[in-house]
């Protein structure tokens, strides 16, 4: 996944490449582009340098596990990158993070 994940305050991205689990009743994982407006609100915006899919992401995109609470879900929240904006205490723009 390349792009930013989290709150949209202060950072503007129109499209973000993402692996998306989109179907609650079966396999629905696909590589796609989503709009920034489709991201959930959060405290921190991160410029993602590297991301990976973990075991639960695999379950989500294959429909083999009930790990997704709401659809669609952006997979690949294991990431490394640089904080672009933050409302979280102790996390500042420019910080390099592993999530």
HELIX and SHEET records of a PDB file:
HELIX    1   1 UNK A   36  UNK A   38  5                                   3    
HELIX    2   2 UNK A   55  UNK A   62  1                                   8    
SHEET    1   A 4 UNK A   3  UNK A   5  0                                        
SHEET    2   A 4 UNK A  44  UNK A  52 -1                                        
SHEET    3   A 4 UNK A  78  UNK A  86 -1                                        
SHEET    4   A 4 UNK A  96  UNK A  98 -1                                        
SHEET    1   B 3 UNK A  29  UNK A  35  0                                        
SHEET    2   B 3 UNK A  15  UNK A  21 -1                                        
SHEET    3   B 3 UNK A  73  UNK A  74 -1                                        
END                                                                             
